[in-house]
């Protein structure tokens, strides 16, 4: 974990860095001929923006057999509002694994289009297994598809026997029912699918705005196809170490929760919360203990909720905290959950994400990519030791981030070797990272920065939450990304946005 002294030194160094821009070459202005795509109306369920169009792209199920079975991916485009100003296509690459690019374009497209001012067609796709693209299924039982069971939260006493049994059960069901479609869910195939989309769009190069897990996809694409990248933005990155990949990302969430909780504590202790009935303590330093004490109490005595038959346990409470730390906007609802749980007469209402089982296809993509991308250790005693140590060091996540998963019993192991991200290739990448991110912590983002070397510059934003550009409200950070994408102006050195 980054120490306070180390962080302070880093901030001072970043504050001193120059913000002088360096212009990067463009990728061409003429509208591309999207010969491989037949654009039409989007499904109303997408809630498309005015002018947003949708299509399907056929790609090989198995790229080792490119002429074999083909699957269809959902694609969406918001054309440039000023064709005369258009310089290319900007890909919107979602996170996850399991997030929909088509939905993200519908949600962020209007704000992004305003920032780009006609410089790009905005394009996104649902990765294989996601949204309206071809699906994989594992045939999992309902009880194995809740967020708090797909994420391996240990028992209240720290035991992992139930996690081991469930992980075996999920891996066996996926092997039995998933077939070639499940085995085709991987970062490597998402990269290949993105290259197929570039070809279908008729673009010589692509620009991109990637977020969270999407930054790993974007970095892998830039490694495999460096000559096809124009202006490349990685928003909220994690460690790309090919020996760990998703294992490292999971472990990072423990660090991230510790980095981020002080923001919630300051909010929850502010005098303004008293009038709202949401003040949890008089001092920010006391909020953490209130959180930990309530989690321990719920471990012993779960509370009935507004959802019949679904109690608020310590595990559910900790998962609700993890979700709430993603955005300041979620602080009030989590504080309300806490006040209801602290009130003997209260009846807490669970967050929507914790109020039911995931669809089977969503569960399949959640485990499929991370298990297909690399081989995970299988020693149960090693996981028991790791969970015990993690619970002591990171009580907010209570061992979940070090626990066993279905990947330890995955049939066939990794599909192929993970890509190693290097500093070889054009220097045309801009990273942006919050200092206090609960999902992709800053210390992990610095490892992506180190891997890319002189290919990248980093904009650090003194803010909390997951996702920075067009999300944190930081004008300095947003401006740096917008200038880079529209003008090709990138900071000459890493910079800090206070």
HUWOUR-V762913 format. One record per residue. RES is the residue in three letters. SS is DSSP state (a for helix, b for strand, c for the rest). PHI is phi as a letter, one per 20 degrees, with the letter a starting at -180 (999 if undefined). NEAR is the number of other C-alpha atoms within 10 Angstrom. Layout:
# HUWOUR-V762913
res=<RES & RES>
ss=<SS & SS>
phi=<PHI & PHI>
near=<NEAR & NEAR>
This chain:
# HUWOUR-V762913
res=<UNK & UNK & UNK & UNK & UNK & UNK & UNK & UNK & UNK & UNK & UNK & UNK & UNK & UNK & UNK & UNK & UNK & UNK & UNK & UNK & UNK & UNK & UNK & UNK & UNK & UNK & UNK & UNK & UNK & UNK & UNK & UNK & UNK & UNK & UNK & UNK & UNK & UNK & UNK & UNK & UNK & UNK & UNK & UNK & UNK & UNK & UNK & UNK & UNK & UNK & UNK & UNK & UNK & UNK & UNK & UNK & UNK & UNK & UNK & UNK & UNK & UNK & UNK & UNK & UNK & UNK & UNK & UNK & UNK & UNK & UNK & UNK & UNK & UNK & UNK & UNK & UNK & UNK & UNK & UNK & UNK & UNK & UNK & UNK & UNK & UNK & UNK & UNK & UNK & UNK & UNK & UNK & UNK & UNK & UNK & UNK & UNK & UNK & UNK & UNK & UNK & UNK & UNK & UNK & UNK & UNK & UNK & UNK & UNK & UNK & UNK & UNK & UNK & UNK & UNK & UNK & UNK & UNK & UNK & UNK & UNK & UNK & UNK & UNK & UNK & UNK & UNK & UNK & UNK & UNK & UNK & UNK & UNK & UNK & UNK & UNK & UNK & UNK & UNK & UNK & UNK & UNK & UNK & UNK & UNK & UNK & UNK & UNK & UNK & UNK & UNK & UNK & UNK & UNK & UNK & UNK & UNK & UNK & UNK & UNK & UNK & UNK & UNK & UNK & UNK & UNK & UNK & UNK & UNK & UNK & UNK & UNK & UNK & UNK & UNK & UNK & UNK & UNK & UNK & UNK & UNK & UNK & UNK & UNK & UNK & UNK & UNK & UNK & UNK & UNK & UNK & UNK & UNK & UNK & UNK & UNK & UNK & UNK & UNK & UNK & UNK & UNK & UNK & UNK & UNK & UNK & UNK & UNK & UNK & UNK & UNK & UNK & UNK & UNK & UNK & UNK & UNK & UNK & UNK & UNK & UNK & UNK & UNK & UNK & UNK & UNK & UNK & UNK & UNK & UNK & UNK & UNK & UNK & UNK & UNK & UNK & UNK & UNK & UNK & UNK & UNK & UNK & UNK & UNK & UNK & UNK & UNK & UNK & UNK & UNK & UNK & UNK & UNK & UNK & UNK & UNK & UNK & UNK & UNK & UNK & UNK & UNK & UNK & UNK & UNK & UNK & UNK & UNK & UNK & UNK & UNK & UNK & UNK & UNK & UNK & UNK & UNK & UNK & UNK & UNK & UNK & UNK & UNK & UNK & UNK & UNK & UNK & UNK & UNK & UNK & UNK & UNK & UNK & UNK & UNK & UNK & UNK & UNK & UNK & UNK & UNK & UNK & UNK & UNK & UNK & UNK & UNK & UNK & UNK & UNK & UNK & UNK & UNK & UNK & UNK & UNK & UNK & UNK & UNK & UNK & UNK & UNK & UNK & UNK & UNK & UNK & UNK & UNK & UNK & UNK & UNK & UNK & UNK & UNK & UNK & UNK & UNK & UNK & UNK & UNK & UNK & UNK & UNK & UNK & UNK & UNK & UNK & UNK & UNK & UNK & UNK & UNK & UNK & UNK & UNK & UNK & UNK & UNK & UNK & UNK & UNK & UNK & UNK & UNK & UNK & UNK & UNK & UNK & UNK & UNK & UNK & UNK & UNK & UNK & UNK & UNK & UNK & UNK & UNK & UNK & UNK & UNK & UNK & UNK & UNK & UNK & UNK & UNK & UNK & UNK & UNK & UNK & UNK & UNK & UNK & UNK & UNK & UNK & UNK & UNK & UNK & UNK & UNK & UNK & UNK & UNK & UNK & UNK & UNK & UNK & UNK & UNK & UNK & UNK & UNK & UNK & UNK & UNK & UNK & UNK & UNK & UNK & UNK & UNK & UNK & UNK & UNK & UNK & UNK & UNK & UNK & UNK & UNK & UNK & UNK & UNK & UNK & UNK & UNK & UNK & UNK & UNK & UNK & UNK & UNK & UNK & UNK & UNK & UNK & UNK & UNK & UNK & UNK & UNK & UNK & UNK & UNK & UNK & UNK & UNK & UNK & UNK & UNK & UNK & UNK & UNK & UNK & UNK & UNK & UNK & UNK & UNK & UNK & UNK & UNK & UNK & UNK & UNK & UNK & UNK & UNK & UNK & UNK & UNK & UNK & UNK & UNK & UNK & UNK & UNK & UNK & UNK & UNK & UNK & UNK & UNK & UNK & UNK>
ss=<c & c & c & a & a & a & a & a & a & a & a & a & a & a & a & a & c & c & c & c & b & b & b & c & c & c & c & c & c & c & c & c & c & c & c & c & c & c & c & b & c & c & c & a & a & a & c & c & c & c & c & b & b & b & b & b & b & b & b & b & c & c & a & a & a & c & c & c & c & b & b & b & b & b & b & b & b & b & c & c & c & c & a & a & a & c & c & b & b & b & b & b & b & c & c & c & c & c & c & c & a & a & a & a & a & a & a & a & a & a & a & a & a & a & a & a & c & c & c & b & b & b & b & b & b & c & c & c & c & c & c & c & c & c & c & c & c & c & c & c & c & a & a & a & c & c & a & a & a & a & c & c & c & c & c & c & c & c & c & c & a & a & a & a & a & a & a & a & a & a & a & a & a & a & a & a & a & c & a & a & a & a & a & c & c & c & a & a & a & a & a & a & a & a & a & a & a & a & a & a & a & c & c & c & c & b & b & b & b & b & b & c & a & a & a & a & a & a & a & a & a & a & a & a & c & a & a & a & b & b & b & b & b & b & b & c & c & c & c & c & c & c & c & c & c & a & a & a & a & a & a & a & a & a & a & a & a & a & a & a & a & a & a & a & a & a & a & a & a & c & c & a & a & a & a & a & c & c & c & c & c & c & c & a & a & a & a & a & a & a & a & a & a & a & a & a & a & a & a & a & c & c & b & c & b & c & c & c & c & c & c & b & c & a & a & a & a & a & a & a & a & a & a & a & c & c & c & a & a & a & a & a & a & a & a & a & a & a & a & a & a & a & c & c & c & c & c & b & c & c & c & a & a & a & c & c & c & c & c & a & a & a & a & a & a & a & a & a & a & a & a & a & a & c & c & c & c & c & c & a & a & a & a & a & a & a & a & a & a & a & a & a & a & c & c & c & c & c & c & a & a & a & c & c & c & a & a & a & a & c & c & c & c & c & c & c & c & c & c & c & c & c & c & c & c & c & c & c & b & b & b & b & b & b & b & b & c & c & c & c & c & a & a & a & a & a & a & a & a & a & a & a & a & a & a & b & b & b & b & b & b & b & b & b & c & c & c & c & c & c & c & c & c & c & a & a & a & a & a & a & a & a & a & a & a & a & a & c & b & b & b & c & c & c & b & b & b & c>
phi=<999 & f & f & f & f & f & f & f & f & f & f & f & f & f & f & e & f & f & d & f & e & c & f & d & f & e & d & o & d & f & g & f & e & e & f & e & c & d & e & b & f & e & g & g & f & f & l & f & f & g & n & f & c & c & b & c & c & e & c & f & f & c & f & f & c & f & e & e & g & d & c & d & d & f & c & c & b & d & f & g & f & c & g & f & e & f & d & q & d & d & e & d & d & e & e & p & f & p & e & e & f & f & f & f & f & f & e & d & f & f & f & f & f & f & f & f & l & n & f & b & f & e & c & b & b & e & g & g & n & d & l & e & e & g & d & d & c & d & m & e & f & g & f & e & d & f & g & f & d & f & e & e & f & f & f & g & e & n & f & c & g & f & f & f & f & f & f & f & f & f & f & f & f & f & f & f & d & f & m & f & f & f & f & e & e & b & f & g & f & f & f & f & f & f & f & f & f & g & f & f & f & m & e & f & c & d & d & b & c & d & c & l & g & f & f & f & g & f & f & f & f & f & f & e & c & f & f & d & d & d & d & c & d & d & d & m & e & c & f & e & g & f & f & c & l & f & g & f & f & f & f & f & f & f & f & f & f & f & f & e & g & g & f & f & f & f & f & f & e & f & g & f & f & f & f & e & m & c & f & e & a & e & c & g & f & e & f & g & f & f & f & f & f & f & f & f & f & f & f & e & c & g & d & f & d & f & e & g & n & c & f & e & e & g & f & f & f & f & f & f & f & g & f & f & f & f & b & g & f & e & g & f & f & f & f & f & g & f & f & f & f & f & e & g & e & f & c & f & d & f & f & g & f & d & d & a & f & f & g & f & f & f & f & f & f & f & e & f & f & f & e & f & f & b & e & d & g & d & f & f & g & f & f & g & f & f & f & f & f & f & f & f & e & c & f & f & d & l & n & g & f & d & e & f & c & g & f & f & c & f & f & n & m & f & f & b & f & f & f & d & e & c & e & e & p & f & e & c & d & d & e & c & b & f & f & c & d & f & d & c & g & g & f & f & f & f & f & f & g & f & f & f & l & f & f & c & c & d & d & e & d & f & b & d & o & d & n & d & f & l & c & e & m & e & f & f & f & f & f & f & f & f & f & f & f & e & d & m & e & d & g & f & c & f & c & d & d & f>
near=<14 & 13 & 9 & 9 & 9 & 10 & 14 & 12 & 12 & 13 & 19 & 11 & 13 & 19 & 16 & 13 & 15 & 13 & 17 & 12 & 16 & 14 & 15 & 16 & 12 & 16 & 18 & 15 & 15 & 13 & 20 & 17 & 12 & 15 & 10 & 17 & 17 & 11 & 15 & 12 & 12 & 20 & 11 & 8 & 7 & 16 & 13 & 21 & 16 & 9 & 13 & 21 & 19 & 23 & 18 & 21 & 19 & 18 & 22 & 19 & 24 & 17 & 15 & 8 & 10 & 11 & 11 & 12 & 12 & 16 & 17 & 19 & 23 & 23 & 23 & 25 & 25 & 23 & 20 & 22 & 17 & 12 & 16 & 12 & 16 & 22 & 21 & 26 & 30 & 23 & 25 & 25 & 29 & 27 & 21 & 14 & 24 & 23 & 21 & 23 & 25 & 30 & 20 & 18 & 27 & 19 & 15 & 14 & 22 & 14 & 11 & 19 & 18 & 11 & 18 & 22 & 15 & 21 & 25 & 27 & 22 & 25 & 25 & 27 & 31 & 26 & 32 & 28 & 29 & 26 & 21 & 19 & 20 & 18 & 22 & 26 & 21 & 24 & 19 & 20 & 13 & 12 & 14 & 20 & 22 & 18 & 19 & 21 & 18 & 21 & 22 & 23 & 29 & 28 & 17 & 16 & 10 & 15 & 15 & 24 & 14 & 14 & 21 & 20 & 12 & 20 & 24 & 19 & 16 & 26 & 23 & 18 & 16 & 24 & 16 & 12 & 15 & 21 & 13 & 12 & 18 & 25 & 23 & 23 & 29 & 27 & 24 & 22 & 20 & 21 & 21 & 19 & 22 & 22 & 18 & 17 & 25 & 19 & 16 & 17 & 19 & 17 & 19 & 16 & 21 & 20 & 24 & 23 & 24 & 25 & 25 & 22 & 25 & 25 & 26 & 25 & 25 & 27 & 26 & 23 & 22 & 23 & 20 & 18 & 15 & 17 & 13 & 17 & 21 & 27 & 25 & 26 & 28 & 31 & 28 & 31 & 33 & 29 & 26 & 27 & 19 & 15 & 15 & 17 & 21 & 22 & 23 & 18 & 21 & 19 & 21 & 25 & 23 & 28 & 26 & 28 & 24 & 19 & 20 & 24 & 24 & 17 & 17 & 23 & 22 & 17 & 21 & 24 & 20 & 16 & 15 & 12 & 16 & 14 & 8 & 10 & 11 & 24 & 22 & 24 & 20 & 14 & 14 & 19 & 13 & 14 & 22 & 17 & 12 & 15 & 19 & 15 & 13 & 18 & 25 & 16 & 15 & 22 & 19 & 13 & 13 & 19 & 20 & 17 & 19 & 14 & 14 & 7 & 8 & 16 & 20 & 27 & 22 & 25 & 24 & 24 & 27 & 24 & 21 & 22 & 23 & 21 & 18 & 22 & 25 & 21 & 18 & 15 & 11 & 16 & 21 & 18 & 16 & 24 & 22 & 18 & 23 & 22 & 18 & 18 & 23 & 18 & 10 & 9 & 8 & 16 & 19 & 21 & 21 & 21 & 18 & 8 & 14 & 19 & 15 & 16 & 19 & 18 & 14 & 19 & 22 & 22 & 24 & 26 & 26 & 20 & 24 & 29 & 27 & 21 & 28 & 26 & 25 & 22 & 23 & 23 & 14 & 15 & 10 & 15 & 10 & 13 & 19 & 20 & 12 & 17 & 25 & 19 & 15 & 21 & 19 & 12 & 14 & 18 & 17 & 23 & 26 & 27 & 29 & 30 & 26 & 28 & 26 & 32 & 29 & 27 & 26 & 19 & 21 & 23 & 16 & 11 & 16 & 19 & 17 & 12 & 13 & 21 & 20 & 15 & 22 & 18 & 15 & 14 & 16 & 15 & 18 & 23 & 25 & 24 & 24 & 29 & 31 & 28 & 25 & 27 & 31 & 27 & 29 & 31 & 32 & 26 & 22 & 25 & 26 & 17 & 16 & 25 & 26 & 15 & 18 & 21 & 15 & 17 & 17 & 25 & 22 & 25 & 25 & 24 & 23 & 16 & 19 & 26 & 27 & 28 & 23 & 23 & 26 & 17 & 12 & 19 & 11 & 16 & 13 & 14 & 24 & 20 & 14 & 21 & 28 & 19 & 17 & 22 & 26 & 18 & 18 & 19 & 18 & 27 & 23 & 16 & 18 & 22 & 24 & 25 & 19 & 13>
